[in-house]
């Protein structure tokens, strides 16, 4: 997968925007650093750990499956 393109990152951004929250708000809701969210969405970290993905999914009210497809 090329840098800047990540299925999970694209889906996080899609669900975050659908929820009407900023990256900063998502970072606080998921108890993760802002730069972690930003890097995942940008594709710099295309494969976050399952723990990180689960925190984000929970904060967005979606399943891990939703983030992966």
N, CA, C and O atoms as a DFTB+ gen file, in Angstrom:
276 C
 N C O
     1  1       0.859      -1.186       0.000
     2  2       0.000       0.000       0.000
     3  2       0.896       1.237       0.000
     4  3       1.858       1.305       0.765
     5  1       0.600       2.163      -0.811
     6  2       1.436       3.354      -0.916
     7  2       1.193       4.309       0.237
     8  3       0.105       4.368       0.810
     9  1       2.243       5.055       0.558
    10  2       2.120       6.054       1.614
    11  2       1.059       7.069       1.216
    12  3       1.003       7.509       0.068
    13  1       0.219       7.433       2.178
    14  2      -0.829       8.396       1.896
    15  2      -2.147       7.727       1.558
    16  3      -3.162       8.409       1.406
    17  1      -2.154       6.398       1.437
    18  2      -3.384       5.685       1.125
    19  2      -3.519       4.513       2.090
    20  3      -2.669       3.624       2.126
    21  1      -4.575       4.522       2.855
    22  2      -4.814       3.484       3.845
    23  2      -6.316       3.276       3.973
    24  3      -7.060       4.226       4.214
    25  1      -6.756       2.050       3.813
    26  2      -8.188       1.766       3.936
    27  2      -8.684       2.152       5.322
    28  3      -9.703       2.830       5.460
    29  1      -7.960       1.717       6.342
    30  2      -8.408       2.032       7.706
    31  2      -8.366       3.542       7.952
    32  3      -9.264       4.092       8.588
    33  1      -7.332       4.208       7.452
    34  2      -7.240       5.658       7.617
    35  2      -8.376       6.387       6.917
    36  3      -8.962       7.322       7.463
    37  1      -8.678       5.947       5.701
    38  2      -9.787       6.552       4.957
    39  2     -11.113       6.338       5.676
    40  3     -11.955       7.235       5.728
    41  1     -11.291       5.138       6.229
    42  2     -12.545       4.842       6.935
    43  2     -12.652       5.607       8.245
    44  3     -13.735       6.071       8.603
    45  1     -11.553       5.742       8.959
    46  2     -11.581       6.534      10.198
    47  2     -11.994       7.970       9.871
    48  3     -12.838       8.555      10.550
    49  1     -11.392       8.521       8.832
    50  2     -11.727       9.894       8.437
    51  2     -13.199       9.994       8.044
    52  3     -13.887      10.936       8.437
    53  1     -13.683       9.016       7.264
    54  2     -15.085       9.015       6.830
    55  2     -16.030       8.983       8.041
    56  3     -16.953       9.793       8.127
    57  1     -15.803       8.061       8.963
    58  2     -16.690       7.951      10.127
    59  2     -16.534       9.136      11.088
    60  3     -17.495       9.544      11.740
    61  1     -15.318       9.683      11.169
    62  2     -15.099      10.859      12.027
    63  2     -15.876      12.045      11.471
    64  3     -16.552      12.754      12.217
    65  1     -15.780      12.262      10.165
    66  2     -16.509      13.383       9.550
    67  2     -18.012      13.166       9.646
    68  3     -18.768      14.111       9.872
    69  1     -18.441      11.925       9.476
    70  2     -19.862      11.603       9.600
    71  2     -20.361      11.918      11.022
    72  3     -21.502      12.341      11.207
    73  1     -19.492      11.704      12.016
    74  2     -19.836      12.006      13.406
    75  2     -19.736      13.497      13.712
    76  3     -20.198      13.959      14.756
    77  1     -19.124      14.248      12.786
    78  2     -19.006      15.691      12.968
    79  2     -17.996      16.101      14.021
    80  3     -18.172      17.112      14.700
    81  1     -16.920      15.301      14.160
    82  2     -15.898      15.635      15.156
    83  2     -14.537      15.826      14.488
    84  3     -14.280      15.305      13.403
    85  1     -13.689      16.573      15.153
    86  2     -12.348      16.846      14.649
    87  2     -11.388      15.721      15.053
    88  3     -11.730      14.862      15.866
    89  1     -10.203      15.740      14.481
    90  2      -9.176      14.777      14.886
    91  2      -8.850      14.951      16.364
    92  3      -8.629      13.971      17.076
    93  1      -8.819      16.191      16.821
    94  2      -8.526      16.459      18.230
    95  2      -9.610      15.867      19.132
    96  3      -9.307      15.258      20.158
    97  1     -10.863      16.046      18.747
    98  2     -11.956      15.487      19.538
    99  2     -11.907      13.962      19.548
   100  3     -12.158      13.335      20.577
   101  1     -11.583      13.367      18.402
   102  2     -11.469      11.913      18.336
   103  2     -10.316      11.420      19.199
   104  3     -10.427      10.388      19.862
   105  1      -9.223      12.146      19.190
   106  2      -8.074      11.733      20.009
   107  2      -8.447      11.730      21.494
   108  3      -8.042      10.840      22.242
   109  1      -9.209      12.718      21.902
   110  2      -9.636      12.778      23.308
   111  2     -10.641      11.678      23.636
   112  3     -10.553      11.055      24.694
   113  1     -11.596      11.434      22.737
   114  2     -12.602      10.390      22.960
   115  2     -11.983       8.996      22.986
   116  3     -12.466       8.111      23.691
   117  1     -10.915       8.804      22.218
   118  2     -10.292       7.488      22.127
   119  2      -9.096       7.337      23.065
   120  3      -8.497       6.265      23.149
   121  1      -8.755       8.408      23.766
   122  2      -7.615       8.414      24.684
   123  2      -6.305       8.083      23.953
   124  3      -5.465       7.332      24.450
   125  1      -6.164       8.667      22.766
   126  2      -4.954       8.502      21.967
   127  2      -4.384       9.883      21.657
   128  3      -5.098      10.885      21.698
   129  1      -3.117       9.922      21.354
   130  2      -2.478      11.196      21.000
   131  2      -3.023      11.706      19.668
   132  3      -3.333      10.924      18.769
   133  1      -3.133      13.017      19.556
   134  2      -3.601      13.647      18.320
   135  2      -2.787      13.180      17.115
   136  3      -3.345      12.856      16.066
   137  1      -1.452      13.150      17.276
   138  2      -0.608      12.776      16.138
   139  2      -0.845      11.333      15.698
   140  3      -0.609      10.998      14.537
   141  1      -1.304      10.482      16.602
   142  2      -1.615       9.101      16.242
   143  2      -2.781       9.074      15.253
   144  3      -2.720       8.399      14.226
   145  1      -3.837       9.813      15.576
   146  2      -5.008       9.892      14.691
   147  2      -4.608      10.506      13.351
   148  3      -4.971       9.990      12.294
   149  1      -3.862      11.604      13.399
   150  2      -3.456      12.306      12.177
   151  2      -2.610      11.409      11.279
   152  3      -2.806      11.392      10.064
   153  1      -1.677      10.670      11.860
   154  2      -0.804       9.800      11.067
   155  2      -1.576       8.642      10.439
   156  3      -1.316       8.266       9.296
   157  1      -2.519       8.083      11.180
   158  2      -3.318       6.982      10.626
   159  2      -4.161       7.491       9.455
   160  3      -4.197       6.866       8.395
   161  1      -4.831       8.614       9.646
   162  2      -5.665       9.168       8.572
   163  2      -4.837       9.562       7.352
   164  3      -5.303       9.428       6.220
   165  1      -3.623      10.042       7.567
   166  2      -2.764      10.477       6.465
   167  2      -2.099       9.301       5.747
   168  3      -1.559       9.462       4.653
   169  1      -2.141       8.123       6.365
   170  2      -1.512       6.958       5.763
   171  2      -0.071       6.755       6.169
   172  3       0.573       5.815       5.702
   173  1       0.457       7.623       7.038
   174  2       1.824       7.470       7.530
   175  2       1.939       6.252       8.440
   176  3       3.006       5.648       8.554
   177  1       0.838       5.902       9.082
   178  2       0.748       4.694       9.908
   179  2      -0.434       3.896       9.357
   180  3      -1.534       3.952       9.907
   181  1      -0.203       3.148       8.260
   182  2      -1.326       2.471       7.599
   183  2      -1.847       1.247       8.337
   184  3      -2.953       0.785       8.057
   185  1      -1.064       0.712       9.282
   186  2      -1.466      -0.494      10.007
   187  2      -1.357      -0.294      11.512
   188  3      -0.419      -0.791      12.135
   189  1      -2.305       0.429      12.102
   190  2      -2.245       0.637      13.554
   191  2      -2.469      -0.685      14.288
   192  3      -3.013      -1.635      13.725
   193  1      -2.049      -0.733      15.538
   194  2      -2.258      -1.945      16.331
   195  2      -3.754      -2.186      16.515
   196  3      -4.562      -1.268      16.374
   197  1      -4.106      -3.404      16.824
   198  2      -5.510      -3.753      17.035
   199  2      -6.069      -2.963      18.222
   200  3      -7.235      -2.568      18.209
   201  1      -5.251      -2.734      19.236
   202  2      -5.696      -1.964      20.408
   203  2      -6.035      -0.526      20.017
   204  3      -7.041       0.026      20.461
   205  1      -5.193       0.066      19.193
   206  2      -5.435       1.432      18.738
   207  2      -6.693       1.496      17.880
   208  3      -7.537       2.374      18.059
   209  1      -6.807       0.557      16.947
   210  2      -7.988       0.529      16.078
   211  2      -9.263       0.330      16.887
   212  3     -10.291       0.934      16.580
   213  1      -9.206      -0.507      17.915
   214  2     -10.381      -0.760      18.759
   215  2     -10.784       0.497      19.525
   216  3     -11.973       0.793      19.640
   217  1      -9.817       1.233      20.046
   218  2     -10.122       2.488      20.755
   219  2     -10.802       3.485      19.824
   220  3     -11.753       4.163      20.212
   221  1     -10.306       3.566      18.598
   222  2     -10.880       4.498      17.633
   223  2     -12.287       4.054      17.240
   224  3     -13.208       4.870      17.185
   225  1     -12.448       2.762      16.969
   226  2     -13.771       2.240      16.598
   227  2     -14.780       2.508      17.709
   228  3     -15.895       2.957      17.444
   229  1     -14.391       2.236      18.947
   230  2     -15.290       2.475      20.082
   231  2     -15.663       3.950      20.191
   232  3     -16.822       4.288      20.434
   233  1     -14.672       4.829      20.007
   234  2     -14.921       6.271      20.105
   235  2     -15.857       6.748      18.999
   236  3     -16.618       7.697      19.188
   237  1     -15.799       6.087      17.848
   238  2     -16.651       6.473      16.721
   239  2     -17.992       5.737      16.729
   240  3     -18.887       6.069      15.952
   241  1     -18.130       4.752      17.594
   242  2     -19.376       3.989      17.659
   243  2     -19.566       3.055      16.479
   244  3     -20.691       2.800      16.049
   245  1     -18.444       2.542      15.955
   246  2     -18.497       1.590      14.844
   247  2     -17.712       0.340      15.237
   248  3     -17.020       0.326      16.255
   249  1     -17.824      -0.698      14.431
   250  2     -17.084      -1.930      14.708
   251  2     -15.707      -1.878      14.047
   252  3     -15.465      -1.074      13.147
   253  1     -14.812      -2.750      14.511
   254  2     -13.516      -2.876      13.861
   255  2     -13.704      -3.274      12.402
   256  3     -12.974      -2.819      11.521
   257  1     -14.681      -4.118      12.166
   258  2     -15.005      -4.545      10.811
   259  2     -15.301      -3.347       9.902
   260  3     -14.859      -3.301       8.754
   261  1     -16.052      -2.384      10.435
   262  2     -16.389      -1.184       9.657
   263  2     -15.125      -0.419       9.241
   264  3     -15.060       0.142       8.147
   265  1     -14.130      -0.405      10.123
   266  2     -12.903       0.329       9.821
   267  2     -12.029      -0.400       8.805
   268  3     -11.229       0.226       8.111
   269  1     -12.180      -1.712       8.716
   270  2     -11.293      -2.522       7.874
   271  2     -11.818      -2.749       6.460
   272  3     -11.073      -3.196       5.588
   273  1     -13.103      -2.442       6.223
   274  2     -13.633      -2.764       4.884
   275  2     -13.902      -1.534       4.047
   276  3     -14.347      -1.650       2.905
